[in-house]
Amino acid sequence: MNIQAGVPVGTGKDGKIVEALGEDAPPIIGYSINEAYAGEVVSYVRNVKGGRECVPGRQGC
């Protein structure tokens, strides 16, 4: 398997999701939900950090 479940993932040079482990790893964009081999679909939880505070009453808060 190329991507294990529960590991940090990033975007590879070709725009596909890859494991983000090791010294040369791409920036982490989230964590894989399932394991997969090359060419299979990988679901991941996006890691969202930062942003602005939500103003109460606005849509989406």
C-alpha positions in Angstrom: 0.0 0.0 0.0 1.3 3.5 -0.8 -0.7 5.4 1.8 -1.6 4.1 5.2 -4.7 5.1 7.2 -4.2 7.8 9.8 -1.0 9.3 8.4 -0.3 12.9 7.6 -0.7 13.6 3.8 0.3 16.3 1.5 0.2 17.2 -2.2 2.8 15.6 -4.4 4.6 17.1 -7.4 1.9 15.8 -9.8 -1.0 17.2 -7.6 -1.9 13.8 -6.1 -2.1 13.0 -2.4 1.0 11.4 -0.9 2.2 10.5 2.6 3.8 13.5 4.3 6.5 11.7 6.3 10.2 12.2 6.5 12.6 15.1 5.8 11.6 15.7 2.2 7.9 15.5 2.9 5.5 18.1 1.4 3.5 20.4 3.7 0.8 18.5 5.6 -2.7 19.3 4.4 -4.5 16.7 6.5 -4.7 13.0 7.6 -5.7 10.0 5.5 -8.9 8.2 6.5 -8.3 5.0 4.5 -5.3 3.1 3.1 -4.8 3.0 -0.6 -2.5 1.9 -3.4 -1.4 4.1 -6.3 -4.4 5.1 -8.4 -7.0 4.4 -5.7 -9.1 7.1 -4.1 -7.9 8.4 -0.7 -10.2 10.2 1.7 -8.6 12.6 4.1 -9.6 15.0 6.8 -8.4 18.5 5.9 -6.2 20.2 8.5 -7.4 23.8 8.8 -5.4 26.2 10.9 -5.6 29.9 11.3 -8.2 32.1 9.7 -10.3 34.8 11.2 -12.7 34.7 14.1 -16.3 34.0 13.3 -18.7 36.8 13.9 -21.8 35.6 15.7 -24.9 35.6 13.5 -23.1 35.3 10.2 -23.9 32.3 8.1 -21.6 29.4 8.8 -20.7 30.4 12.4 
